[in-house]
Amino acid sequence: MLLAVLLAQTALSAHATTQDDVLAAALLNGWRLDDGRHMAAVDLTLAPGWKTYWRSPGEAGIPPSFDWTGSENLQSVRLHWPAPSVFQSNGLQTIGYHDRVVLPIEITPKDPSRPVRLVLQMDLGVCDDICLPASVTLTSDLIGPGAPDADIRTSLDQRPVSGTEAGLRDIDCTIDPISDGLRLTARLDLPDPGSAEVVAFETADPSVWIAEATTQRAGSELVAITELVPPEGAPFALERSGVTVTVLAAGGAVEVQGCPAP
């Protein structure tokens, strides 16, 4: 509902700005991996002051969507997200990228001996003082071994580290029913990065609305609390193994898969 209101409010003022004014998109062909998979990337360049959104964009953001159905010889695609930034605007917190973002895509062909033709239909939101829904169609033929790409490698190096790599010693999550869903409290025994932290929760079900988390740290313990509201607006059974907890701080991010009971 909040997203619809924001788009409606900005639609009238968007007439002087077009998608081409603020967004350029391309596919980077990348290189073939030793096992027959291919590493390529979606390259998005934004006008100064504009931003786009991470896979979990916050309450007022617009998550990107990817449609590969027009591709040929494509079995699967795995996105590797670089650590995003946190934005504050008009009292709302969103998570995403500014200036330029390179999203590495790990491609598994159906037949590694044949070229892959990539056809991507991508829908995303781009925002500054106004927000625009954007849509791009990108195509590329992955022929031959290619060559390692410095921009793709840099983006891969900027991925969140795992809990183990970050020194996570423990995580446990308690779940309490509320009138329209669940309250989820995660406690992480995680070294203090020495800077402000934002915690983003995701669930296996993308239809579940997730509130902006509140966080509190005491020494090595980080406590994050959020609320989960499904479309039916009632308590529900949460798949704990499908919960992803991402801790964002200056200089990087930590991604933890699963939210076990104490």
N, C-alpha and C positions, 0 to 999 in steps of 0.2 A: 504493500500500500504506500509506504513512504517513497519508494522508488518511483511509482506512478505519479505521485504528487510532484516530485522534483522534476521529472521529465515534462509534466504539464506546465509547470511554472517557467521552465526554460525554453519551451518550444517557440513562444512568440519572439523572444530575444535572439533566437538562433538563426534568424533569416539572413543575417549579414555574414555568417560564418558557415562554411561548408566543410565536409569531411576532408576534401582535398587540401583545404587551407591548414589543417592541423595534424593530419596523419598520413604517413607514407608506410607502405608494407611491402615486404618481399620475402621470398623463400631463398635461403642460403643452402646450396647443394651439399656442402660438406664432404664427407668421405665414407668409404666402405670399411666396416670393421672386419676383423679377422674371421669372425664366425658367420659372415654373410649378411649381418644386419647393416644398417646404414645410419650414420649420424648427420642430420641436417638441422635446420632451424627456421623459425619464423622470426623475421627481423622487423620490429616496429619502431619508427622514428616519430616523435611527437614535437609539435611546435613548442617554443619556450612557454613555460607556465602551465602546459597541459599535462594531464596524467591519464593513465588507463589502469585497469584493475587486475589484481591477483585472483587466483581461483576461488579464494574465500575473501570477498572484497570488503566486508563490513556491512553494517546495516543499510548504508546509503549508496553502496557501490553497485556496479553492474558486472556480474561475472561473465567472462568470455565464454563462447561456445565454439566448438570445432566440429565441422562436418566433413568427413573424408570419403563419403560414399561415391563420389565420382572418380576415385583413384583406380588405377589398374595394377595388378600384381601386388596388392597391399594386403598383408595379413593383419597387422596390428601397428599401432602408434603409441608410444609412451612419451609423455611430456616431462621434461626436467625443468622445474621452475627455479630460477635464481631467487635468492632471498629478496623479498619486497621491502618497500619503505612504508612507513605509517604517516598518514596525513590527517591533520585536524582542520576542519573548515566549518564555520557556523555551528560550532558545538557538536559536530558529527565526526566520528573517526572512520576513516577508510584505509584500505591497504592496497598498494599497487606499485606502479612504476612511473617515472617521469623521464623526459628527454629521449631515452632510447632503451629498449629492452630486446634482448635476443633470447628467444625461447627454444632451447635445443629439443629436437624431436628424434627419438630413437625408433627407427623404422624396421619392422620385420617383414620381408617380402614373402609371398607365397612360394615363389620359385627363385632362390638366390642366383640362379644362373641367368635370369632375365632382368631387364631394366624395370624400374618402378616408375610409373607416371603418377605424380602427386597432384591431386586436385583438392584444394582446401576452400571451403566456404566458412569464413570466420565472422562471427558477430561479436561486437564488443562495445563498451562505452568509453568515451573520452570526455574529460571534464576540465574546465578552468572555472571562470565565473559562471559559465553555462555548461550544460551537459548535452552531448550529442550521441545518439545511437549510431554506430558505424558498422559497415559491412564491407568485407573485402573478399574477392575471389582470387586465389593464387594458384598457379600451375607451374610444375617443373618436372623435367625428365631426369631421373638419376641414372646416368649411363657411365659405366666405367668406375674405376676405384676412387676418383676424385682426389682431394688433398686435404690434410688437416687445416682447419680454419681457426685463426687466432681468436676471432670474436666468439666463436662457438666454444672453444676451449675455456676462454675467460668466463663465459656464462656458466659452464659446467662447474668451474671452480667456485662459483658464487652460490652453489646450492646449499640449503641448510645441512648442517651436520647432524648425525644421528645422536640419540641420547647417550649411547656408549661413548662416542667420540667426544662429546661435550662433558663427560664425567658424571652423567646422571647415575645416582646411586639407588634411587627408588622412585616410584610413582604409584599413587593409589587414588582412587576416585570413589566418592560417595554420591549416591543418587537419591534425591528426595522428590516425591510427587508434589506438584503445584496444581492449581486449578485448571490450567490449560496445557500442561506438559510436565517437564522435569526441571529440577535444579541440579546442576552438575558441579561438584566441587573437586578439583584436582589438586593434590599436594605432591610437589616435586622436590626431591632432595637433589638440588642442582647447584653447582658453584655460581656465586654471584658474579655477573659480568661487570659490575661496577657502573652500570648505566641503566636508565629507565627501561623497563620491560613491558611489552604488550604480548598477551597470550591470545592466540586465535584457535578456536575449536572447529573441527569439522566432523560430520558423521557420515556413515555409509549411505544414508538416505539424503540426497540433495534437497528434497522437499521440506525438510525440517528447518524452520527458522531458528537462528542462533543469535542470542543477544550479545552485545559487546561485553566482554568479560571484565570483571573487576579483579585487580591483582594486589597482593600484599606480600612483602618479603620480610622474613626474620632470619638473618644469617643465611644458612644454606637452604632453608625451606622457602619455596615459592608456592603461594596458594592462589589459585585462580578459580573464580566462580562465574558461571554463566547460566542462562535459562534456554531450554530447548522446547520449541512449540511446534508440533506436527500440524498438518493441514486440518485434522479433525479437532484440534484444540482440546486435547485431553491427555492424561498420563498414558505412557506407552512403554513397550519393552525396548530398551536401548541395547543395540549390539555393541558391547564394549570393545570388541576387537576391531570394529570399524571406526572407532574414534581416533582422530589425529589431533595431537596437541602440538602447536608450533609456538615457540617462544622467540619473539623478535626483540632484538636489542641492537644498539649501535654496532655496526661492523659485521652483522651476520644474524643467523637464526639457528635454532635447534628444533628438529622435528622428531616427535615421539609417536610411534604407532601403538595404539591400544591404550585402554584406560582401565586397568584391573581394579577389582574391589580390594579394600584394605585386608 
